[in-house]
């Protein structure tokens, strides 16, 4: 006995459901990764700026 006509519809529908689910889950993961990268860059910039301020204060105190 061969495949029923339901397979003609069932298989592509399941395939596209999987594609769409993967697209949405992947998009969410990419957005979360971009958000974390932005936070990491902001944190690094804050540390660098703080270090520059301390270095400038040390040079000012040494010159006095």
N, C-alpha and C positions, 0 to 999 in steps of 0.2 A: 504494500500500500504506500502511496506517495504522500507528500506533504499536502495538508489541507490549504485552502485558499486563505485561511486565517494567518498563516505564516507570512504571506505576502504583505500583510499589514502589520502584524505583530513585531516582526524583526526590525523593520525600519523605525517603527515608533519607539521601541525600546532603545535602539541605537541613538536616536535624536534626544530622547530623555537623558541618556548618559552624557551626550555631548553638551547639552544645556546645563546639566548639573555640574559637570566639570568646569564649564565656563564660569558659572557663578561662584563656585567654590574657589577657583583659581583667581578670580577677580578680587574676592574678599581677602585672600591670602596676600595678593600683591599690594592691596591697599594697606593692610596691616604692616607689611614689611616696609612700605614707603613711610608710613607714620613713625615706625620705630627708627628708621634711618634719619628722619628729620629731627627726632628727639635726641638721638645720639650726636648729631652734628651740632645742635644747639648746646648740648651739655659740654662738648669739647670746646666750643667757642667760648663758653662762659669760663671754663677752666683756664684757657689761654689768656683771656682778658684779665682775669683775676691775677694770674702770674705776672702779666705786664704791669699791672697796678702796683703789685708788691715790689717788683724790680725797680720801678720808678721811685717808689717811696724810699727804698734802700739807698739808691743813688743820691737822693735829695738829702737824706740824713748823713751820708758819708761826706758830702760836700760842705756841710755846715761846720 
